């Protein structure tokens, strides 16, 4: 089975400690992947073509008509000016200005028509094979670090509610593998919080993936760690701004993660009930 996923997930993988010998049919993988990629690209191409056609209709309805009207109006002005010149009036300068404007409008209309046709003409290059990565599951995961979907849902719900209570607009982007779970925008200041949510059923350590840690370093004060402890019994929300600089984390290489002890969260997090 071939599935698609963001390439950024590779950032969270670590090199295996031991080499494994396994025969892999590379050509079969390439063929299967290529067929899957072509199907997805065709779907995307069709979606893009529909949107391009919609935009082209708008440009034809408003852009073409507007320029046609301006050209038609200048034609009328020029006919009137030619009559005045024939009657002996000195209007050569005005005529030249009108003719220049008309030429500019005609060129703009021609360019717009070419642009619209180009936008409606889509071609697709064949996908190129870059390589294969074999991903194996981690052999040992500490009990406190295992993901519990229900606990994670509670953590997300508490975080979303907290953001709304503080008049921000949170957007759940957890399934996009962006290095954070929630993008929360302040409608007044337009400031954005990039929030990574970690939830535990007890008061325990949390871990950030390499992708999450990179994003924390990149966004600095705009990146927040929201750690929900005792999520299923007596939830407490700890908020740490700029965790990459304010927390002491231990890098673990089994799968590249940054291990943050609960002591760090308790001491440096702002508690919100």
The 8 nearest C-alpha neighbors of each residue, nearest first, counted from 0:
[[1, 2, 31, 32, 35, 28, 3, 34],
 [2, 0, 32, 3, 35, 31, 28, 36],
 [3, 1, 0, 4, 35, 32, 36, 5],
 [2, 4, 1, 5, 36, 35, 6, 39],
 [3, 5, 6, 2, 8, 7, 175, 176],
 [6, 4, 7, 8, 3, 176, 175, 9],
 [5, 7, 8, 9, 4, 10, 3, 176],
 [6, 8, 9, 5, 10, 176, 210, 177],
 [9, 7, 10, 6, 11, 5, 176, 12],
 [8, 10, 7, 11, 12, 6, 5, 13],
 [11, 9, 8, 12, 7, 210, 209, 13],
 [12, 10, 209, 9, 255, 8, 208, 210],
 [13, 11, 9, 254, 10, 255, 14, 8],
 [12, 14, 254, 255, 15, 252, 253, 11],
 [13, 15, 16, 12, 254, 253, 252, 17],
 [14, 16, 17, 13, 18, 253, 135, 134],
 [17, 15, 14, 18, 253, 13, 19, 252],
 [18, 16, 15, 19, 14, 20, 135, 13],
 [17, 19, 20, 16, 15, 21, 14, 133],
 [20, 18, 21, 17, 15, 16, 22, 133],
 [19, 21, 18, 22, 23, 17, 133, 15],
 [22, 20, 23, 19, 18, 24, 133, 25],
 [21, 23, 24, 20, 25, 19, 133, 26],
 [24, 22, 25, 21, 28, 27, 26, 20],
 [25, 23, 27, 26, 28, 22, 29, 21],
 [24, 26, 28, 27, 23, 29, 131, 30],
 [25, 27, 29, 28, 24, 30, 31, 23],
 [26, 28, 30, 29, 24, 25, 31, 32],
 [29, 27, 25, 31, 26, 30, 32, 24],
 [28, 30, 26, 32, 27, 31, 33, 25],
 [31, 29, 33, 27, 28, 32, 26, 34],
 [30, 32, 28, 34, 33, 29, 27, 35],
 [33, 31, 35, 29, 34, 30, 28, 36],
 [34, 32, 36, 30, 35, 31, 29, 37],
 [33, 35, 37, 31, 36, 32, 30, 38],
 [36, 34, 32, 38, 33, 37, 31, 39],
 [35, 37, 33, 39, 34, 38, 40, 32],
 [36, 38, 40, 34, 39, 35, 41, 33],
 [37, 39, 41, 35, 36, 40, 34, 42],
 [40, 38, 42, 36, 41, 37, 43, 35],
 [39, 41, 43, 37, 42, 38, 44, 36],
 [42, 40, 44, 38, 39, 43, 37, 45],
 [43, 41, 39, 45, 40, 44, 46, 38],
 [44, 42, 40, 46, 41, 45, 47, 39],
 [43, 45, 41, 47, 42, 46, 40, 48],
 [46, 44, 48, 42, 47, 43, 41, 49],
 [47, 45, 43, 49, 48, 44, 42, 50],
 [46, 48, 44, 50, 45, 49, 43, 51],
 [47, 49, 51, 45, 50, 46, 44, 52],
 [50, 48, 52, 46, 47, 51, 53, 45],
 [49, 51, 53, 47, 52, 48, 54, 46],
 [50, 52, 48, 54, 53, 49, 119, 55],
 [53, 51, 55, 49, 50, 54, 48, 56],
 [52, 54, 50, 56, 51, 55, 49, 57],
 [53, 55, 51, 57, 52, 56, 58, 50],
 [56, 54, 52, 58, 57, 53, 115, 51],
 [57, 55, 59, 53, 54, 58, 60, 52],
 [56, 58, 60, 54, 55, 59, 61, 53],
 [59, 57, 62, 55, 61, 56, 60, 54],
 [60, 58, 63, 56, 57, 62, 61, 55],
 [59, 61, 57, 58, 56, 64, 62, 63],
 [60, 62, 64, 58, 59, 63, 65, 57],
 [63, 61, 58, 65, 64, 59, 60, 66],
 [64, 62, 59, 66, 65, 61, 67, 60],
 [63, 65, 67, 61, 66, 62, 68, 60],
 [66, 64, 68, 62, 67, 63, 61, 69],
 [65, 67, 69, 68, 63, 64, 70, 108],
 [68, 66, 64, 70, 65, 69, 63, 71],
 [67, 69, 71, 65, 66, 70, 64, 72],
 [70, 68, 66, 72, 71, 67, 73, 65],
 [69, 71, 73, 67, 72, 68, 101, 66],
 [70, 72, 68, 74, 69, 73, 67, 75],
 [73, 71, 69, 75, 74, 70, 68, 76],
 [72, 74, 76, 70, 75, 71, 77, 69],
 [75, 73, 71, 77, 72, 76, 70, 78],
 [74, 76, 72, 78, 73, 77, 79, 71],
 [75, 77, 73, 79, 74, 78, 80, 72],
 [76, 78, 80, 74, 79, 75, 81, 73],
 [79, 77, 81, 75, 80, 76, 74, 82],
 [78, 80, 76, 82, 77, 81, 75, 83],
 [79, 81, 77, 83, 82, 78, 84, 76],
 [80, 82, 84, 78, 83, 79, 77, 85],
 [83, 81, 85, 79, 80, 84, 86, 78],
 [82, 84, 80, 86, 81, 85, 88, 79],
 [85, 83, 88, 81, 87, 86, 82, 90],
 [84, 86, 82, 87, 83, 81, 88, 80],
 [85, 87, 83, 84, 88, 82, 81, 89],
 [88, 86, 84, 85, 89, 83, 82, 90],
 [87, 89, 84, 83, 86, 90, 85, 91],
 [90, 88, 91, 84, 87, 83, 92, 93],
 [89, 91, 93, 92, 88, 84, 94, 80],
 [92, 90, 94, 93, 89, 95, 84, 80],
 [93, 91, 95, 94, 90, 96, 89, 97],
 [94, 92, 96, 90, 95, 91, 97, 80],
 [93, 95, 91, 97, 92, 96, 98, 90],
 [96, 94, 98, 92, 97, 93, 99, 91],
 [97, 95, 99, 93, 94, 98, 100, 92],
 [96, 98, 94, 100, 99, 95, 101, 93],
 [99, 97, 101, 95, 100, 96, 94, 102],
 [100, 98, 102, 96, 101, 97, 95, 103],
 [101, 99, 103, 97, 102, 98, 96, 104],
 [100, 102, 98, 104, 103, 99, 70, 97],
 [103, 101, 105, 99, 100, 104, 98, 106],
 [104, 102, 100, 106, 101, 105, 107, 99],
 [103, 105, 107, 101, 106, 102, 108, 66],
 [106, 104, 102, 108, 107, 103, 101, 109],
 [105, 107, 109, 103, 108, 104, 110, 102],
 [108, 106, 104, 110, 105, 109, 111, 103],
 [109, 107, 111, 105, 106, 110, 104, 66],
 [108, 110, 106, 112, 111, 107, 105, 113],
 [111, 109, 107, 113, 112, 108, 106, 114],
 [110, 112, 114, 108, 113, 109, 107, 115],
 [111, 113, 115, 109, 114, 110, 108, 116],
 [114, 112, 110, 116, 111, 115, 117, 109],
 [113, 115, 111, 117, 112, 116, 110, 118],
 [116, 114, 118, 112, 117, 113, 55, 111],
 [117, 115, 119, 113, 118, 114, 112, 120],
 [116, 118, 120, 114, 119, 115, 113, 121],
 [117, 119, 115, 116, 120, 114, 51, 121],
 [120, 118, 116, 117, 51, 121, 52, 115],
 [119, 121, 117, 118, 116, 122, 48, 115],
 [122, 120, 119, 123, 118, 48, 44, 117],
 [121, 123, 124, 120, 44, 119, 125, 41],
 [124, 122, 125, 121, 44, 40, 41, 126],
 [125, 123, 126, 122, 127, 37, 40, 121],
 [124, 126, 127, 123, 37, 33, 36, 40],
 [127, 125, 124, 33, 128, 36, 37, 123],
 [128, 126, 129, 125, 33, 124, 29, 130],
 [127, 129, 130, 126, 29, 33, 32, 131],
 [130, 128, 127, 131, 126, 29, 132, 32],
 [129, 131, 128, 132, 29, 25, 127, 28],
 [132, 130, 133, 129, 25, 28, 128, 29],
 [131, 133, 134, 130, 9, 135, 129, 12],
 [132, 134, 131, 135, 15, 23, 136, 14],
 [135, 133, 132, 136, 12, 15, 137, 13],
 [134, 136, 137, 133, 15, 138, 12, 132],
 [137, 135, 138, 134, 139, 254, 140, 253],
 [136, 138, 139, 135, 140, 253, 254, 134],
 [137, 139, 136, 140, 135, 253, 254, 141],
 [140, 138, 137, 141, 253, 136, 142, 145],
 [141, 139, 142, 145, 144, 138, 137, 143],
 [140, 142, 144, 143, 145, 139, 138, 146],
 [143, 141, 144, 145, 140, 146, 139, 147],
 [142, 144, 141, 145, 203, 204, 199, 205],
 [143, 145, 141, 142, 146, 140, 205, 206],
 [146, 144, 142, 143, 147, 140, 141, 199],
 [145, 147, 148, 144, 151, 150, 143, 199],
 [146, 148, 150, 149, 151, 145, 199, 200],
 [149, 147, 151, 150, 152, 146, 153, 145],
 [150, 148, 152, 151, 147, 153, 154, 231],
 [151, 149, 153, 147, 152, 148, 198, 154],
 [150, 152, 154, 148, 149, 153, 198, 147],
 [153, 151, 149, 155, 154, 150, 156, 148],
 [152, 154, 156, 150, 151, 155, 157, 149],
 [155, 153, 151, 198, 157, 152, 156, 227],
 [154, 156, 152, 158, 153, 157, 159, 151],
 [155, 157, 153, 159, 158, 154, 152, 160],
 [158, 156, 160, 154, 155, 159, 161, 153],
 [157, 159, 161, 155, 160, 156, 154, 162],
 [158, 160, 156, 162, 161, 157, 155, 169],
 [161, 159, 163, 157, 158, 162, 164, 156],
 [162, 160, 158, 164, 159, 163, 157, 165],
 [161, 163, 165, 159, 167, 164, 160, 158],
 [162, 164, 166, 160, 167, 165, 161, 168],
 [165, 163, 161, 162, 166, 160, 167, 159],
 [164, 166, 162, 163, 167, 161, 160, 185],
 [167, 165, 163, 164, 162, 168, 185, 186],
 [166, 168, 185, 163, 162, 184, 165, 183],
 [167, 169, 184, 183, 163, 185, 170, 166],
 [170, 168, 183, 182, 159, 167, 181, 162],
 [171, 169, 182, 181, 183, 172, 168, 159],
 [170, 172, 181, 173, 180, 169, 182, 174],
 [173, 171, 180, 181, 174, 175, 170, 182],
 [174, 172, 180, 175, 171, 176, 181, 179],
 [173, 175, 172, 176, 180, 171, 177, 179],
 [176, 174, 177, 173, 172, 5, 180, 178],
 [177, 175, 178, 174, 173, 8, 5, 179],
 [178, 176, 179, 175, 173, 180, 172, 210],
 [177, 179, 211, 210, 176, 214, 180, 195],
 [180, 178, 195, 194, 177, 181, 193, 211],
 [181, 179, 173, 195, 172, 194, 171, 196],
 [182, 180, 171, 194, 170, 172, 179, 193],
 [181, 183, 193, 170, 169, 192, 194, 184],
 [182, 184, 169, 192, 168, 191, 170, 181],
 [185, 183, 191, 168, 167, 190, 186, 189],
 [184, 186, 167, 189, 190, 187, 188, 168],
 [187, 185, 189, 188, 184, 167, 168, 190],
 [188, 186, 185, 189, 190, 184, 167, 166],
 [187, 189, 190, 185, 186, 184, 191, 167],
 [190, 188, 185, 186, 187, 184, 191, 167],
 [191, 189, 188, 185, 184, 192, 186, 187],
 [192, 190, 184, 183, 189, 193, 185, 221],
 [191, 193, 183, 221, 182, 194, 222, 184],
 [194, 192, 222, 182, 223, 221, 181, 179],
 [193, 195, 223, 181, 179, 224, 180, 192],
 [194, 196, 179, 224, 180, 225, 223, 181],
 [197, 195, 225, 226, 224, 180, 194, 155],
 [198, 196, 226, 227, 225, 205, 154, 195],
 [197, 199, 227, 154, 151, 226, 228, 150],
 [200, 198, 228, 201, 230, 229, 227, 150],
 [199, 201, 229, 230, 231, 228, 150, 198],
 [202, 200, 229, 199, 228, 203, 230, 231],
 [203, 201, 228, 229, 199, 261, 200, 204],
 [202, 204, 261, 201, 199, 205, 143, 260],
 [205, 203, 260, 261, 259, 206, 258, 202],
 [204, 206, 259, 258, 197, 203, 260, 144],
 [205, 207, 258, 257, 259, 256, 208, 204],
 [208, 206, 257, 256, 211, 212, 209, 258],
 [209, 207, 256, 211, 210, 11, 212, 255],
 [208, 210, 212, 11, 211, 256, 255, 213],
 [209, 211, 213, 178, 208, 212, 10, 11],
 [212, 210, 178, 208, 214, 209, 213, 207],
 [211, 213, 215, 209, 214, 210, 207, 208],
 [214, 212, 210, 216, 215, 211, 209, 217],
 [213, 215, 217, 211, 216, 212, 178, 218],
 [216, 214, 212, 213, 217, 218, 222, 243],
 [217, 215, 213, 219, 214, 243, 218, 212],
 [216, 218, 214, 215, 219, 213, 222, 212],
 [217, 219, 221, 222, 215, 216, 214, 220],
 [218, 220, 241, 216, 221, 222, 217, 215],
 [221, 219, 241, 222, 240, 218, 223, 215],
 [220, 222, 192, 218, 219, 193, 223, 191],
 [223, 221, 193, 241, 218, 220, 215, 219],
 [224, 222, 240, 194, 239, 241, 193, 195],
 [223, 225, 195, 239, 194, 238, 196, 226],
 [226, 224, 238, 196, 237, 195, 197, 223],
 [227, 225, 197, 237, 198, 236, 196, 224],
 [228, 226, 236, 198, 235, 154, 230, 197],
 [227, 229, 202, 199, 230, 235, 234, 201],
 [230, 228, 201, 200, 234, 233, 232, 231],
 [229, 231, 234, 200, 228, 232, 227, 199],
 [230, 232, 200, 229, 233, 234, 150, 153],
 [233, 231, 229, 230, 234, 200, 201, 228],
 [232, 234, 229, 230, 231, 235, 228, 272],
 [235, 233, 230, 229, 228, 232, 227, 236],
 [234, 236, 272, 228, 227, 271, 237, 233],
 [235, 237, 227, 271, 270, 226, 272, 238],
 [236, 238, 270, 268, 226, 269, 225, 227],
 [239, 237, 225, 269, 268, 224, 236, 270],
 [238, 240, 268, 224, 223, 242, 241, 269],
 [239, 241, 223, 242, 220, 222, 224, 238],
 [240, 242, 220, 219, 222, 243, 223, 244],
 [243, 241, 245, 246, 244, 240, 239, 224],
 [242, 244, 241, 216, 215, 245, 246, 212],
 [245, 243, 242, 241, 246, 216, 219, 247],
 [244, 246, 242, 243, 241, 247, 267, 240],
 [247, 245, 242, 244, 243, 248, 263, 259],
 [246, 248, 259, 245, 249, 263, 244, 243],
 [249, 247, 259, 258, 257, 246, 250, 260],
 [248, 250, 258, 257, 251, 259, 247, 256],
 [251, 249, 257, 256, 258, 248, 252, 255],
 [252, 250, 256, 255, 253, 257, 249, 258],
 [251, 253, 255, 254, 13, 250, 256, 14],
 [254, 252, 251, 255, 13, 137, 256, 15],
 [255, 253, 13, 252, 12, 256, 11, 251],
 [254, 256, 252, 11, 13, 209, 251, 12],
 [257, 255, 208, 207, 251, 209, 250, 254],
 [256, 258, 250, 207, 206, 249, 248, 251],
 [257, 259, 206, 249, 248, 205, 250, 256],
 [258, 260, 248, 205, 204, 206, 257, 261],
 [261, 259, 204, 262, 263, 258, 205, 264],
 [260, 262, 204, 264, 203, 263, 265, 259],
 [263, 261, 265, 260, 264, 266, 204, 259],
 [264, 262, 266, 261, 265, 260, 267, 246],
 [265, 263, 261, 268, 267, 262, 266, 260],
 [264, 266, 262, 263, 268, 267, 261, 237],
 [267, 265, 263, 264, 268, 262, 269, 261],
 [268, 266, 264, 265, 263, 239, 269, 246],
 [267, 269, 239, 237, 238, 264, 265, 266],
 [268, 270, 238, 237, 239, 271, 267, 236],
 [271, 269, 237, 236, 268, 238, 272, 235],
 [270, 272, 236, 237, 235, 269, 238, 161],
 [271, 235, 236, 270, 234, 237, 233, 161]]
